């Protein structure tokens, strides 16, 4: 028995590989016909190869349970997701445009707040934002860029439109898995790379290093770049270690750094203190510097903010850039793009209703069953209401929450996330997915070729988070047209 | 290299070595006691004395018998120097410096940890003790070999060797002390010294090497000289200090530490075992241990802070 694509039916949803049962999309045709040439046994053998490769390479993520943290093997589906290069270039331009505008926005907020004076967004939105740091007012980071690394979540609705669902500007993670997914796919499906022109993704660490060096305040030929991690108990520790190793940078914890009387940052090495120019920090704002933020933080470095404000060290992402990583601010991004760039947004937002506006709130409350309601400042899918899958009690609960703190909630129509075939037991079945590309901005702007595709491995599920049964798959941007 | 990484690697190596040494100590002591005539004053209590946990031991245990002593040394989670805690500390230090260690080191140390935790109670009665402790010793040696054979011999490995050899020198000096104390308590001329010193040699896995070196028999002064001053035996204090000295040469900022090591090394050379009685031997070992602690503090202040 081999794969019968006629039996694969994505239903109403947009499928990334198959347009209608039996017909593959142009960019995916090489892939689907090759897959059909494999016997079931061979397909299963490749799946086992992938599982072994992941264990061998030690690709893990951390889950917490019973107070112990456990490294779990990274869940991976071997069937790649394919995107044609022409479509991808449009997405790429849209992402660059978006991050450029967001950085102008953040910079404006911490300088003159023109956008508020011009009444494009209300002042209360910023003063009530959890991500706004008054300590950052007046600071002018290199290239006037605050969010150097952004992971934007993209979803595709049933009509094929790609929307930006959210922009992760604080400490977005996942890029190491994007690279590992490709490595594993190359090992287990090598034949496919001969017949397809697939854009490589493994240049990311070099681009990241280049970007980090471009924001160095010192004129040294080899600026000292380090990765600051909260330590091994953090769920993304694998990634911190991965990126540090790939860039040849030291992986440091708060204790390894100190700010001396000269207000420069040094790391403690066996040769003595060594000056640090750029810190790629994977520690949240509020834990960065116990002198300024959370005084109990053991993860941070006392005096770090002082050194940064004086321009003696660069921090990526800059503290305070989380102000733009807020679901209500998100709803203004199209206006923000128009305001700063005088351009129309290339990528649409998901239509968003702000609950602090009476009319929009009433719309949300009247349509809870078909909407997704999200709190403004959470990430990782916490504190959400997914209307179509909710109970009456849950909806009542959210009715109360929204009425008591409208600024904290937004509503969006529930989208029909697109699907792609995943290898489930012995057959291919459609599973919902999203896509997280990573955008870098320093002196230049760069977007990964594709990104991390996350898959909800349970039938019908829309939850793609790895902590909640989500998996992932390799993402191909293919250029089969230019031959 | 980061100071934190150096510190963790150093401690990992010390704890692996400590786990191996503790196992061997308990194992041989068991056999020594089987050989001694009934009613001999020498008891299990001496082990907590030697390993530095006597106060805690007497506070927490009413009966200072074999079972409690062995429990304290191997399984007691409140004794920081217990076998289980040494292994757990080695594991934790390895876990937090995985980026500079070979991947298999973590796997093996994790297995060692799981095995020790699951099986330590077998070692409390005499019957299962030998097998358990021998397994632990083998697993520790495997780890030491794995690091030697698969890790780049760079600064990180220098800290592995420094940690291992300081811990070894420390343990050898403690074992010499057990010999001294046992003899003092049982009377030096009681004819027991052959048994006592043979056991001590076994505790350091050195009986065979000793016999190769010294053919005439097992005498206190010869054994002490072998364990303290032999240039070639890897567990003699002199050899351990030479290893530390060799590693220090590679490291930056080594001047003060090197001076400390050479001072202690010179003192070891100057000891005249034939002229010492049990009491003055004990005093000599005491001074040696103070010297070893001073080396450790110097290392800590130079590279770990």
Interface residues (C-beta under 8 A of the other chain):
Chain A: X58 X231 X232 X241 X244 X245 X250 X251 X252 X253 X255 X256 X267 X268 X269 X270 X271 X272
Chain B: X1 X2 X3 X4 X6 X95 X96 X98 X99 X103 X155 X251 X252 X253 X303 X305
